[in-house]
Each structure stands twice: as C-alpha cells, then as structure tokens.
Amino acid sequence: MKALSLKLPDALDRRLDSAVARRGVTKSVLVREALERYLDSSETAEARSILDLAGDLVGCIEGPRDLSSNPKYLDGLER
C-alpha cells in the first residue's frame, strides 16, 4: 500500500477528528473511504451524458418539430 502525506486546514482536521471519534476508525480508513466514494461518484457522473440522464424523455411529447426555432411559436415569450 502506498503512503500519502497531505496538509489540512485546522477546521477540516477538527472535523476529521470528530468523524474518526464517532466512527471508531483511523484517519487513514476514513480518508480512504471518502476518497473512494468521491472518485466512484465523479467517474459515474463523468460517464453519463445528458442523453443518458434524460433519454427516456426524448420523443415523449408530441408537437411541431420546429417549436424551439420557429418565430411564430416564440412570440410573447419575452414577457
């Protein structure tokens, strides 16, 4: 296992100490778990496109194909 050294602001170190006391684990365990959760969630978020997130909504509403670009549908929206 690799070692990592980092500097924490005092306030963050106090929060870490408090969490360690509540959980009854070491700082290393808590930081590893937090880092794994962060990396897992950020990788998942990066891998998902808007189409992935809202793909089930594409084509679910009927209407004119030029709704967002035809000026006749856009009249009065600025009010």
Backbone as a chain_set.jsonl record, in Angstrom:
{"seq": "MKALSLKLPDALDRRLDSAVARRGVTKSVLVREALERYLDSSETAEARSILDLAGDLVGCIEGPRDLSSNPKYLDGLER", "coords": {"N": [[0.85, -1.168, 0.0], [0.538, 2.22, -0.814], [1.84, 5.244, 0.615], [0.539, 8.43, 1.563], [0.937, 11.84, 2.0], [-0.554, 14.727, 3.345], [-1.618, 18.138, 3.744], [-3.878, 19.653, 5.953], [-6.375, 22.127, 6.485], [-6.921, 23.663, 9.69], [-9.617, 23.628, 10.564], [-10.789, 21.627, 8.97], [-9.303, 19.43, 9.805], [-10.168, 19.245, 12.44], [-12.836, 18.522, 11.993], [-12.41, 16.056, 10.79], [-11.178, 14.665, 12.926], [-13.361, 14.571, 14.67], [-15.189, 12.975, 13.213], [-13.725, 10.613, 13.073], [-13.657, 9.894, 15.773], [-16.385, 9.437, 16.234], [-16.914, 7.295, 14.458], [-15.032, 5.422, 15.184], [-12.735, 4.596, 13.837], [-9.555, 4.739, 12.099], [-7.86, 7.745, 10.949], [-6.771, 7.276, 8.458], [-8.348, 5.172, 7.412], [-10.86, 6.413, 7.246], [-10.343, 8.554, 5.47], [-9.525, 7.13, 3.184], [-11.952, 5.774, 2.581], [-13.638, 7.957, 2.065], [-12.343, 9.107, -0.126], [-12.539, 7.036, -2.005], [-15.362, 6.945, -2.327], [-15.806, 9.517, -3.363], [-14.305, 9.428, -5.786], [-15.592, 7.303, -7.115], [-18.187, 8.352, -7.443], [-17.679, 10.658, -8.973], [-16.557, 9.59, -11.296], [-18.705, 8.144, -12.272], [-20.53, 10.206, -12.744], [-19.177, 11.646, -14.746], [-19.203, 9.82, -16.824], [-21.77, 9.765, -17.699], [-23.995, 11.085, -20.015], [-26.097, 13.842, -21.046], [-28.072, 12.722, -22.606], [-28.017, 10.106, -21.606], [-29.019, 10.62, -19.05], [-31.563, 11.774, -19.493], [-32.717, 10.336, -21.506], [-35.022, 8.752, -21.648], [-36.982, 10.609, -21.898], [-36.82, 11.738, -24.374], [-38.573, 12.372, -27.247], [-41.047, 11.959, -26.069], [-43.1, 13.764, -26.06], [-45.589, 15.13, -28.088], [-45.688, 17.401, -30.826], [-45.08, 20.385, -32.771], [-42.27, 20.098, -34.964], [-40.501, 22.203, -35.177], [-40.614, 23.757, -32.897], [-38.827, 25.065, -31.117], [-37.477, 26.82, -32.728], [-39.001, 28.214, -34.611], [-40.213, 31.386, -35.272], [-42.938, 32.019, -34.96], [-43.872, 30.525, -32.85], [-42.438, 31.544, -30.806], [-43.202, 34.09, -30.239], [-44.147, 36.467, -27.811], [-42.91, 35.221, -25.637], [-40.942, 36.645, -24.327], [-42.064, 38.233, -22.454]], "CA": [[0.0, 0.0, 0.0], [1.292, 3.472, -0.909], [1.594, 6.257, 1.645], [0.251, 9.755, 1.046], [1.0, 12.871, 3.029], [-1.236, 15.933, 2.916], [-1.835, 19.168, 4.757], [-5.287, 20.007, 6.1], [-6.664, 23.308, 7.298], [-7.276, 23.288, 11.061], [-11.051, 23.339, 10.673], [-11.037, 20.317, 8.356], [-8.694, 18.432, 10.685], [-11.089, 19.069, 13.583], [-13.986, 17.743, 11.511], [-11.923, 14.691, 10.601], [-11.032, 14.086, 14.266], [-14.693, 14.308, 15.189], [-15.734, 11.825, 12.485], [-12.944, 9.446, 13.498], [-14.123, 9.534, 17.112], [-17.739, 8.868, 16.106], [-16.877, 6.025, 13.74], [-14.113, 4.481, 15.816], [-11.754, 4.117, 12.854], [-8.403, 5.626, 11.982], [-7.96, 8.782, 9.923], [-6.447, 6.667, 7.168], [-9.519, 4.432, 6.94], [-11.906, 7.369, 6.899], [-9.932, 9.297, 4.27], [-9.598, 6.19, 2.06], [-13.362, 5.565, 2.248], [-14.154, 9.197, 1.468], [-11.723, 9.253, -1.437], [-13.157, 6.036, -2.886], [-16.723, 7.406, -2.635], [-15.704, 10.672, -4.242], [-13.85, 9.013, -7.112], [-16.648, 6.495, -7.722], [-19.302, 9.208, -7.861], [-17.267, 11.573, -10.041], [-16.393, 8.803, -12.519], [-20.052, 7.829, -12.747], [-21.112, 11.439, -13.274], [-18.496, 11.993, -15.987], [-19.513, 8.836, -17.851], [-23.161, 9.892, -18.098], [-24.31, 12.263, -20.819], [-27.467, 14.329, -20.897], [-28.931, 11.709, -23.218], [-28.125, 9.017, -20.636], [-29.843, 11.053, -17.923], [-32.93, 12.116, -19.878], [-33.038, 9.613, -22.735], [-36.399, 8.25, -21.655], [-37.878, 11.726, -22.187], [-36.683, 12.118, -25.776], [-39.674, 11.919, -28.083], [-42.242, 11.608, -25.299], [-44.105, 14.806, -26.229], [-45.904, 15.409, -29.481], [-45.818, 18.814, -31.125], [-44.384, 20.764, -34.007], [-40.833, 19.8, -34.947], [-39.721, 23.434, -35.137], [-41.114, 24.508, -31.748], [-37.803, 25.903, -30.488], [-36.8, 27.711, -33.669], [-39.933, 28.954, -35.447], [-40.602, 32.629, -34.589], [-44.367, 32.112, -34.641], [-44.079, 29.904, -31.532], [-41.65, 32.266, -29.816], [-43.824, 35.398, -29.961], [-44.724, 36.645, -26.492], [-42.169, 34.544, -24.568], [-40.066, 37.563, -23.615], [-42.839, 38.985, -21.455]], "C": [[0.896, 1.232, 0.0], [0.913, 4.411, 0.231], [1.383, 7.603, 0.96], [0.283, 10.731, 2.209], [0.278, 14.099, 2.503], [-1.424, 16.876, 4.082], [-3.313, 19.534, 4.751], [-5.418, 21.313, 6.866], [-7.138, 22.844, 8.691], [-8.736, 22.878, 11.192], [-11.383, 21.965, 10.092], [-10.455, 19.204, 9.212], [-9.579, 18.182, 11.907], [-12.309, 18.245, 13.183], [-13.602, 16.282, 11.309], [-11.766, 13.987, 11.944], [-12.385, 13.705, 14.859], [-15.317, 13.079, 14.523], [-15.029, 10.533, 12.876], [-13.423, 8.967, 14.872], [-15.511, 8.886, 17.056], [-17.717, 7.478, 15.504], [-15.987, 4.981, 14.403], [-13.141, 3.838, 14.845], [-10.582, 5.092, 12.833], [-8.671, 6.696, 10.914], [-7.72, 8.183, 8.536], [-7.655, 5.938, 6.582], [-10.591, 5.396, 6.452], [-11.565, 8.122, 5.616], [-9.974, 8.382, 3.046], [-11.04, 5.979, 1.617], [-13.94, 6.792, 1.547], [-13.603, 9.39, 0.058], [-12.317, 8.26, -2.431], [-14.568, 6.467, -3.288], [-16.691, 8.574, -3.606], [-15.32, 10.258, -5.665], [-14.905, 8.177, -7.829], [-17.776, 7.377, -8.237], [-18.893, 10.147, -8.99], [-17.051, 10.83, -11.348], [-17.74, 8.454, -13.112], [-20.681, 9.051, -13.377], [-20.482, 11.814, -14.608], [-18.905, 11.069, -17.124], [-20.929, 8.998, -18.381], [-23.376, 11.194, -18.858], [-25.729, 12.722, -20.499], [-28.435, 13.314, -21.487], [-29.1, 10.511, -22.288], [-29.097, 9.382, -19.515], [-31.303, 11.273, -18.291], [-33.389, 11.388, -21.131], [-34.463, 9.109, -22.795], [-37.41, 9.352, -21.958], [-37.853, 12.139, -23.652], [-37.834, 11.508, -26.564], [-40.952, 11.597, -27.332], [-43.364, 12.63, -25.445], [-44.325, 15.038, -27.714], [-46.071, 16.91, -29.666], [-45.079, 19.131, -32.404], [-42.878, 20.535, -33.883], [-39.98, 21.062, -34.785], [-40.126, 24.328, -33.962], [-40.077, 25.468, -31.169], [-37.161, 26.903, -31.443], [-37.742, 28.548, -34.529], [-40.426, 30.189, -34.694], [-42.079, 32.686, -34.215], [-44.687, 31.467, -33.287], [-43.386, 30.684, -30.428], [-42.229, 33.634, -29.453], [-44.443, 35.412, -28.572], [-43.958, 35.969, -25.348], [-41.292, 35.486, -23.756], [-40.79, 38.337, -22.529], [-42.847, 38.315, -20.129]], "O": [[1.891, 1.285, 0.723], [-0.207, 4.367, 0.74], [1.97, 7.88, -0.086], [-0.281, 10.469, 3.271], [0.466, 14.482, 1.349], [-1.394, 16.475, 5.245], [-3.923, 19.704, 3.695], [-4.652, 21.572, 7.795], [-7.69, 21.753, 8.83], [-9.051, 21.891, 11.857], [-12.177, 21.224, 10.67], [-11.059, 18.138, 9.33], [-9.721, 17.044, 12.354], [-12.76, 17.381, 13.935], [-14.379, 15.38, 11.621], [-12.176, 12.836, 12.089], [-12.531, 12.648, 15.472], [-15.909, 12.239, 15.201], [-15.662, 9.484, 12.996], [-13.573, 7.766, 15.095], [-15.772, 7.904, 17.751], [-18.415, 6.58, 15.976], [-16.176, 3.782, 14.197], [-12.767, 2.676, 15.006], [-10.621, 6.141, 13.476], [-9.58, 6.566, 10.094], [-8.388, 8.545, 7.567], [-7.948, 6.071, 5.394], [-11.16, 5.215, 5.375], [-12.434, 8.303, 4.763], [-10.412, 8.809, 1.978], [-11.332, 6.001, 0.421], [-14.65, 6.667, 0.549], [-14.334, 9.795, -0.846], [-12.57, 8.615, -3.582], [-14.934, 6.367, -4.459], [-17.465, 8.613, -4.563], [-15.946, 10.694, -6.632], [-15.091, 8.33, -9.036], [-18.267, 7.172, -9.347], [-19.697, 10.405, -9.886], [-17.331, 11.378, -12.414], [-17.902, 8.466, -14.332], [-21.303, 8.952, -14.435], [-21.186, 12.257, -15.515], [-18.947, 11.497, -18.277], [-21.261, 8.423, -19.418], [-22.986, 12.267, -18.399], [-26.46, 12.055, -19.766], [-29.504, 13.075, -20.924], [-30.195, 9.957, -22.185], [-29.899, 8.553, -19.084], [-32.191, 10.991, -17.486], [-34.367, 11.799, -21.754], [-35.055, 9.043, -23.872], [-38.571, 9.062, -22.246], [-38.767, 12.817, -24.121], [-38.044, 10.296, -26.552], [-41.865, 11.01, -27.912], [-44.48, 12.377, -24.99], [-43.377, 15.13, -28.493], [-46.54, 17.605, -28.765], [-44.516, 18.243, -33.044], [-42.292, 20.754, -32.823], [-38.85, 20.984, -34.303], [-39.985, 25.548, -34.045], [-40.426, 26.579, -30.769], [-36.378, 27.749, -31.011], [-37.295, 29.525, -35.13], [-40.991, 30.069, -33.607], [-42.434, 33.346, -33.239], [-45.675, 31.832, -32.65], [-43.702, 30.514, -29.25], [-41.803, 34.259, -28.483], [-45.171, 34.493, -28.196], [-44.335, 36.137, -24.188], [-40.931, 35.173, -22.621], [-40.145, 39.04, -21.751], [-43.453, 38.82, -19.185]]}, "num_chains": 1, "name": "protein.A"}
